[in-house]
Amino acid sequence: MRRIKLPFLKRKSRNTDQINNIVKSDNLPKHVAIIMDGNGRWANQRGLPRFAGHKEGMDNVKKIVKVANKHHVKVLTLYAFSTENWKRPKPEIDYLMKLPIEFLNTYLPELIEENVRVQTIGEFDVLPAHTKKAVQSAKDRTKDNNGLILNIALNYGSRFEIVQGIKEMVHDFDQKGESIDNLTEEMFSEYLYTKKLGDPDLLIRTSGEIRLSNFLLWQSAYTEFWFTDSFWPDFNEYLFEKALIDYQNRKRRYGGI
C-alpha cells in the first residue's frame, strides 16, 4: 500500500469549533474502530517512561468518546490490548491491566452521564481478576444505557476470534446435522464477537503505522481506513473530525461501480 502524505497531519493544535460546521450531519459512520498506537513512542520523545505514555493515552480515551458521541457515532471500538501484547515485559503488562480500573474509576460517572454503554470483545475470562471485576462492574452499571457503545477490545486477536468461531460453528452444524455447504458469510458473522455491533465503517490508526495488527480482519473487508502520523496521546478532537470529514467525502462502492 502506498503511503500518502497528508499535510493537515502536521498540525498539532487548532480550534475544533472551526470545523464543526464542515462535519455534515448525514453520511456519518455508525461504527468507528481505532487502533490506539504510539503511547510508548510519545513518552520516549519526551524522555518519559512508557508508563507515562500509556497513562496519557488512557486519559485521551475520554476526549475521543465525547467527540464521537457528539457526532452520533453508534459504536466506538478501541483496540486496548491484543493477544500479542502478552509478549511485553511483565511490569508493563501489569500496568496495562490496571489502566482499565483507573480509567473506569475516574471516568465512569461521566460515561454514565453521556449515556455510554461499556462492552468488551476478546477473551475476557483469562484477564486478571481485578481487571475483570472493574470492567464487569462498568458493563453492569451501563447495560441499560442506549447511547454510544464503547466497545473495548481487551485481550483481543482477530485470528483467534475467527478460529474459535469456526470451531463453534462446526460444532453447531454437527449438532443440527446441517451441511457445511449451507454456510453463508452472514451465518459465520454470527459466531464473531461483533455479531451484534456490525462491521466498522471507518478504522483509524494512529502513530504512522499502516497495518491492521490482527484487528477485526474479517469485519474490515470493506471498511474505510484512515491513518495519521500523530501518536495516540496527541490524537485530538480535530483529527477525529478530519477523519469523519474524509469518510464523508469517500464513495463506498463495495466492489460495484
N, C-alpha and C positions, 0 to 999 in steps of 0.2 A: 504494500500500500504506500503510495507516495505521500510524503508528509507535506502539508500545506501550511505555510506561514501566514498567520492572521495578525495584522498589525494591532488590532484592538487588544490582543492578549498581553501586550506590553504594559498597558495601563494598570496602575495599582490602585488608583482611587478615582472615584467620580460620584457625584451626587446621583444616587439611583433614581431619585424622583424625576430626573431628566428623561429617562427612557420609559417611565411607566405608561406614557401616552402611546408609545410605539408597540408595546405588547398588546396585541389585539385580544379581544375577549373571546373570539372564536378560534377554532383550529388549534386549541391548546392540547398538549399531550396529557392523556389521562394517567399514564404510568411513567414515571421518570425513575431511572436507576442510576446510581452514582458509584463509581469506583473511587473511593476517597484515598488517594495516593499522595505520598510525598511528605508525611509528617516528620519522618526521620531526617530527610534532607533539609527540610525547613529549619529544623533545630541545628543541624550541622553548620548551615550557613551562618548561624548566629552564635556559634560557639557554645551551644547549649546541649545538654544530654538528650538523647532520643525521647526519653520520657516526657520532656517539656513539649516536644512536638506533638506527641500523642494527646497530651492534656489540652493543648491549643486546638487540635483537631476536634476533640470532643466538644469543646465549647462552641466551635463553629457549626456543629450539627444543629443547634437550636436556631441559629440565624437562618439556615437554609430551610429548615422545616417551616419557619414562619413565612418566608417569601414564597415557598411552594404552596402553602395553604392560602396565601393571599391571592394567588393566581389559579386557585381551584383545581390544583393537581389532586387526583383521587388517591394515587398510591405513590409513595416515595420509598424506593428500596435502596438501602445503603449497605455497601459491602464492608462490614465492620471487621470480620475475622474469618479467614479462609482455612480450609483444611490443611493447606500447605504452611500456614503461619505457625503451626506447632513446631516447625523446624528452627524457629528463632531461639535465642538464648532464653533460658528459663526465667531469669529476672524480668525480661521484657514481656514474656508471656504472662507471668503473674500480674504484672502491672496492667496489661491489656484486659485481663479477666476482671480486674477491679474497676475499670473505667465505666462499664455499664451501670455498676452500682452507684458510682459517684454521679454519673450523668442523670440517672433516674431520681436519685435522692435530691438532686439540686433542681432539676427542671420538670419533674413530673407534674407538679401543680400547674405550671404554665402550659404543658401539653394538654392537661385536662381542660384548662380554661379555653384553649384553642380548639377543643372538641376533637383532638387527635386520638386515634386508636393505635396502640402498640401491638405489633405482631412480629414473629420471627420466622425465618426459614433456615434450615440447616439441621445438623444432628444435635439437637438441644440436650438430650439426655446425658451425653458424655461431658458436658461442661462442669466446671467446679460447682459444688453445692451452693456457695454464696452467690455466684453469678446467676445460677438458675433461680434462686429464691427472689432476687431483686427483679429480674426480668419477668418472672411469672407473676409477681405482685403487680407490676406495671400493666401486664396484659389483662389481669383480672380487673384492675381498677378502671381500665379504659374500654373494656369489652362492649359497653353499651353506647360508646361514642360513635357518631355516624359521620364524622368529618374525614379529614385526610388519614389514610392508613400509613403509619410509619412502620415500614417493614424492614426489620434489621436482619441482614444475612450474617448469622453468627455460627461459626464452625460450619461454613458452607463451602461445598465444592460441587461444581456442576456435573462433572463426570461421575462422581459418586451418586449424585441425585439421579442421573439417568440410569446407571446400573441398578440401583435399588428399585427404581420404577419398573425396569424390565423384569426383575425378579418377582415383584408383587403382581405385575400384570400376567406373567406366565402362570403363576400360582392360581390367580383368579380364573384364567382361561381354562386351566386344567380342572378346577373345581366345578366349573359350569359345563365342561365338555364342549367348549366353543373352539372353533377352528381359528388358528392364528391368521389365516387368510382374511378374516373379517376385520382385522385390526386397521384402524384409521389413525391419522395424526391427532385428530380431536380426542379419540379414545385414549391414546397414550398420554396426552397432556393432562388427563385426569389423574395420572399417577405421579405428577410432579408437585413439588412444594407449592408452586404458584397457581395451582389449579383454580383457585377462586379469585385470583388477582388479575389475570390477563397478562399478556406479554408486554414488556416495556415498549413504549412508543419512542422514547428518547433515552439513550445511555450516554452519560457524561463520564469522562475520565480526566482526572487532574494529574499534574506533575510532568506532563510531556511524554509519558509512555503511551504507545499506541498498540495495545493488545487487550484481550479480554481477561486473561489470567484466570481461566476456569470459572468464569462468572456468567451464569444464565446463557449457556451455549445454545441450548435448544430454543429457548424463548426469544433469543435475539436474531432469529433468522431474517426478519425484516425490520429490525429496529434501526432508527436513525442514530448515528454515532456523532459525538461532539467532543473534541479534545482541546485541552488548554495546557499551556506550559506552567500555569500557576500551581503551586503546591496547595494541598487541601486547606491548610490553615489560612491561606490567602484567597481562597475561592469565596467571593462575596456575593451579595445580592445582585450587584451589577452584572457579574459574569453569568450568574444563573439566568438572569433575564435576557442576556445576549444569546444564551443557548436557546431559550424559548423563542426568541425572535427568529433565529436562524432556522429552527424547526418549522416555524410558521411559513417561512419562505421556501421550503422544500416541497417537492411534489412526490408523494408516495405512490408508486405505481404497482408495487407487489408483483413485478415481472411482466406487467402489461405495458401498454403504450400510453 
